[in-house]
Amino acid sequence: MTDFQGQKAIVTGATRGIGRAIALALLERGATVIGLFGSDNEAAGRFREECAELPGNVYLHQCDVSKYKDVEALYEKIEKQFDTIDILVNNAGIRRDGVMAMMPEEDWRQVIDVNLTGGYNMSKFAVHLMMKQKYGRIIFITSPMAHMGFAGQANYAASKAGQIGMMKSLAKETAKRKITVNCVSPGFIDTELLSDLPEAQVKEYKNMVPAKRFGKAEEVAEAVLFLAGPGASYISGSVLEVTGGL
């Protein structure tokens, strides 16, 4: 089990679903976690209570990752408090499903702004802090939809494909500074993101998965922690799939 004692990690979308599992796993292993959340103060309160007995320290910030100025201001605070960071997990993501011909422009823009532009905003400033110590781990939570595509998810698929392209470029730009950049690509994971699916669709999706079940958020967290650890120092520009064989 990798020890993250003394390391500082930013996790976006940290209070629910996959982000929550990642943040808790890092805290259990001694990391200091700077957890970001959007608008769900109730979930943030529950998460803070969960963290009370864990070895690591948690600092929660409400921040819209799609807003450049908001992210810039947040990093100014983080730099003053911690100087540098070791890990960034770009997990924050939303869905606004609908067939493209009927999709409102706002639904397209919101998904791209949060999922893709949010990753750019967070990673740009993270690189500056990581370069100070010539070390860092940046991990994007992408999706198999990046290459599979589902009807009604053109905006989501485009945002996830964009994450992979951005990751590969950033990996090449930062390699000499001992900063690795990778993606973890979860398949169907049992979280709030799938909670609005009709029962018939849930059954259909499970039948698509060779493992015949949805994954657990904790299983995704283990993949993230592997890439965030020292043992993954020669892995960069890669996509690690956690899909049950999808």
C-alpha positions in Angstrom: 0.0 0.0 0.0 1.5 3.3 -1.1 2.1 5.9 1.7 1.1 9.4 0.7 2.2 10.9 4.0 3.4 14.5 3.5 2.0 14.7 0.0 -0.6 17.4 -1.0 -3.3 16.4 -3.5 -6.1 18.4 -5.1 -9.2 16.4 -6.1 -12.0 18.1 -8.0 -15.5 16.9 -7.4 -14.2 15.5 -4.2 -17.4 15.2 -2.1 -19.4 12.7 -4.2 -19.1 9.6 -6.3 -15.7 8.7 -7.7 -14.1 11.9 -6.4 -15.2 11.1 -2.9 -13.7 7.6 -3.1 -10.4 9.0 -4.4 -10.2 11.7 -1.7 -11.0 9.2 1.1 -8.4 6.7 -0.2 -5.7 9.5 -0.3 -6.6 10.6 3.2 -6.5 7.0 4.5 -2.9 6.8 3.3 -1.9 10.1 5.0 -2.2 12.7 2.2 -3.3 16.2 2.7 -6.3 16.6 0.4 -7.6 19.9 -1.0 -11.0 18.9 -2.0 -13.1 21.0 -4.4 -16.8 20.9 -4.8 -19.3 22.9 -6.9 -22.7 23.6 -5.3 -23.7 20.7 -3.1 -23.0 22.1 0.4 -24.9 19.2 2.0 -22.6 16.6 0.4 -19.6 18.6 1.4 -20.8 18.6 5.0 -21.3 14.8 5.0 -17.8 14.4 3.5 -16.2 16.6 6.1 -17.7 14.4 8.8 -16.4 11.2 7.1 -12.9 12.6 7.1 -12.8 13.4 10.8 -11.1 10.2 11.9 -8.8 9.6 8.9 -5.0 10.1 9.1 -4.7 12.8 6.5 -5.9 16.4 6.6 -8.7 17.8 4.4 -9.3 21.3 3.2 -12.6 21.9 1.3 -13.1 24.7 -1.1 -16.2 25.6 -3.2 -15.0 26.4 -6.7 -16.4 26.4 -10.2 -13.6 24.8 -12.1 -15.0 26.1 -15.4 -14.3 29.7 -14.3 -10.7 30.6 -15.0 -10.5 33.6 -12.6 -12.0 31.5 -9.8 -9.4 28.7 -10.3 -6.6 31.3 -10.5 -7.7 32.8 -7.2 -7.9 29.4 -5.6 -4.4 28.5 -6.6 -3.1 31.7 -5.2 -4.5 30.6 -1.8 -3.1 27.1 -2.2 0.3 28.4 -3.0 0.4 30.7 0.0 -0.7 27.9 2.3 1.3 24.9 0.8 3.8 26.4 -1.6 3.6 23.4 -4.0 1.3 20.4 -4.7 2.2 16.8 -5.6 -1.0 15.4 -7.1 -4.0 16.8 -9.1 -7.0 14.6 -9.9 -9.3 16.2 -12.5 -12.4 14.4 -11.5 -15.2 17.0 -11.7 -17.7 16.2 -14.4 -21.3 16.6 -15.4 -23.8 15.1 -18.0 -26.5 16.9 -19.9 -27.8 14.1 -22.2 -29.8 14.7 -25.3 -29.6 14.0 -29.1 -27.5 16.5 -30.8 -30.2 17.8 -33.2 -32.3 18.8 -30.1 -29.5 19.7 -27.7 -29.7 23.2 -26.3 -26.5 25.2 -26.8 -26.3 25.7 -23.1 -26.2 21.9 -22.5 -23.3 21.6 -24.9 -21.4 24.5 -23.5 -21.9 23.5 -19.8 -20.5 20.0 -20.3 -17.5 21.2 -22.3 -16.8 24.0 -19.9 -16.8 21.8 -16.7 -15.4 18.6 -18.1 -12.8 19.9 -20.5 -12.1 23.6 -19.8 -12.2 22.8 -16.1 -9.4 20.3 -16.7 -7.4 22.9 -18.5 -7.9 25.5 -15.8 -6.9 23.2 -13.0 -3.9 21.6 -14.8 -2.4 24.9 -16.0 -1.9 26.3 -12.5 -1.0 22.9 -11.1 1.9 22.6 -13.5 3.3 25.9 -12.3 3.4 24.7 -8.7 4.7 21.2 -9.6 7.5 22.7 -11.7 8.9 24.4 -8.5 9.8 21.0 -7.1 10.2 19.2 -10.4 7.7 16.5 -9.5 4.0 15.9 -9.9 1.2 13.6 -10.9 -1.8 14.8 -12.9 -4.7 12.4 -13.5 -7.8 13.0 -15.6 -10.9 10.9 -15.0 -12.1 10.3 -18.5 -14.5 7.7 -19.9 -14.8 5.0 -22.6 -17.4 7.3 -24.2 -14.4 9.2 -25.5 -14.0 6.5 -28.2 -17.3 4.5 -28.0 -19.8 7.3 -28.1 -23.4 6.8 -27.1 -26.5 8.3 -28.7 -27.6 11.3 -26.6 -24.1 11.9 -25.2 -22.3 13.8 -28.0 -21.3 16.6 -25.6 -20.1 14.2 -22.9 -18.2 12.1 -25.4 -16.5 15.1 -27.0 -15.4 16.4 -23.6 -13.9 13.1 -22.6 -12.1 12.6 -25.9 -10.8 16.2 -25.4 -9.4 15.2 -22.0 -7.4 12.4 -23.5 -5.9 14.6 -26.2 -5.1 17.3 -23.7 -3.5 14.7 -21.4 -1.2 13.4 -24.1 0.0 16.8 -25.1 0.6 17.9 -21.5 2.4 14.7 -20.8 5.0 15.5 -23.5 5.3 19.1 -22.3 6.0 18.2 -18.7 8.0 15.0 -18.8 11.4 16.6 -18.4 10.2 18.1 -15.1 9.3 14.6 -13.7 5.6 15.4 -14.0 3.5 12.5 -15.2 0.1 13.0 -16.8 -2.4 10.2 -17.3 -6.0 9.3 -17.6 -8.1 6.8 -15.7 -11.1 5.7 -17.7 -13.9 4.2 -15.6 -16.7 2.3 -17.3 -20.1 2.0 -15.7 -19.5 2.8 -12.0 -22.3 2.7 -9.4 -22.4 6.4 -8.5 -24.9 9.4 -8.6 -23.9 10.0 -12.2 -25.9 6.9 -13.2 -28.7 7.3 -10.7 -31.1 8.9 -13.2 -31.0 6.0 -15.6 -34.2 3.9 -16.2 -34.1 0.4 -14.8 -34.3 -1.1 -18.3 -31.3 0.9 -19.4 -29.3 -0.1 -16.3 -30.0 -3.8 -17.1 -29.0 -3.2 -20.7 -25.7 -1.6 -19.7 -24.8 -4.3 -17.2 -25.3 -6.9 -20.0 -22.8 -5.0 -22.1 -20.1 -5.4 -19.5 -18.3 -8.8 -19.6 -18.0 -8.7 -15.8 -21.9 -8.4 -15.7 -21.9 -5.7 -13.0 -21.2 -2.0 -12.5 -17.9 -1.1 -10.9 -17.3 0.4 -7.5 -15.9 3.9 -6.9 -13.3 2.4 -4.7 -12.0 0.3 -7.6 -11.4 3.4 -9.6 -9.7 5.0 -6.6 -7.1 2.2 -6.5 -6.2 2.8 -10.1 -5.8 6.5 -9.5 -3.6 5.9 -6.4 -1.4 3.6 -8.5 -0.8 6.3 -11.1 -0.3 8.9 -8.3 2.3 6.9 -6.5 6.1 6.7 -7.0 5.9 3.3 -8.7 4.3 4.9 -11.8 7.1 7.3 -12.5 7.7 5.9 -16.1 4.0 5.9 -17.0 2.8 9.0 -18.7 0.5 9.8 -21.6 -1.5 6.6 -20.9 -5.1 5.7 -20.4 -5.8 3.1 -17.7 -9.2 1.5 -18.2 -11.3 0.4 -15.3 -14.3 -1.1 -17.2 -14.9 -4.7 -16.3 -13.7 -5.7 -19.8 -16.0 -3.3 -21.7 
